[in-house]
């Protein structure tokens, strides 16, 4: 199978601190991968490199047949979308946040699509005009996730996004992510420690002390 | 005219310095050295400027006037730069921002006939405009630095969503411009009620009818609004990119 993303001997260093060592990784298009490992091992760093939020120190990273350096970082990030563990929401209301992806593409917000997305993660249309300070942690996380997928990316990188959610919300988000992967063919890589999520993955990868181990 | 300051009266007024020195020594503020240095510098600098301006006004040479204005603008830029540590090219950015804000504002004043292109008007007005632009730019730099630090997570998230650098920074840039302009707007609101600013005070001192003097102050209010808004917007729009690297990542 062709790899959508392929990493070869990727290293990441800050001063003399070696955070990632010679990471080789093939990520097939449409895969649903979970990434685990002890905290401080380099999982988030690895995802941030793939998201072009930071740059690897050495090695090659090929996305869709071309080295990452050949893409404009802004356009690349619209295809390889990173979702933070503890996201902050912008502005005043939920609508300010969900309008942002349209704003940066100089488009008008597609309210129908936004409402559908809210419903898909168990939020109602009313949420749209709610001030962000009134949202619970779980609601914030779901609103943040919707920001990433209003324009479907090819790859969704999720950094422990379900960690702060209760069991019920976790299941809603999990089912929704499965749907994005299976129906919309979004390749997903999620950092998680959740046993159910790990069991549902096509590929299990583990980062320990900056080294990657992959189990198909 | 009732302008009565002479060397003797200045010498006697120097007693006022002793008040400050006395307080510093009495309260052990440790400021006595700084007070002495400050006073000596002020006296020396002002004497030099006094004689220099006298000379420049007398020769009334275009190039000399422009050189003096350039000197003022450069010094203003140098001082603005110091308030933006960590911002690359802060000197060049400040220089351009102060040059344009001063140039445009002066241009409008001269073309409208509010002031004449003579050294005794151009040089003091340039100084007023450039120094206000300098303060505005300095405040804007400080605001950019602190906001990019405090709102780092928000900027990262906008970038992760595929925002361009301006889209990721626009809220910060706007706030920094606002910060640069707000002292001028605040003082425009209280002018005449709280302070009688330098321009009209000076004219009133020199015996000018207060009704004429306030017209100059109104002109000053207008020109400072233009100078601080132009200075802040140019500086912020040129400086925000400095917070990102070539891969369009937040530094």
Interface residues (C-beta under 8 A of the other chain):
Chain A: X51 X52 X53 X54 X55 X72 X73 X74 X75 X77 X78 X81 X82 X83 X84 X87 X88 X90 X100 X101 X103 X104 X144 X147 X148
Chain B: X153 X154 X156 X157 X158 X159 X160 X161 X162 X163 X164 X165 X167 X171 X247 X248 X249
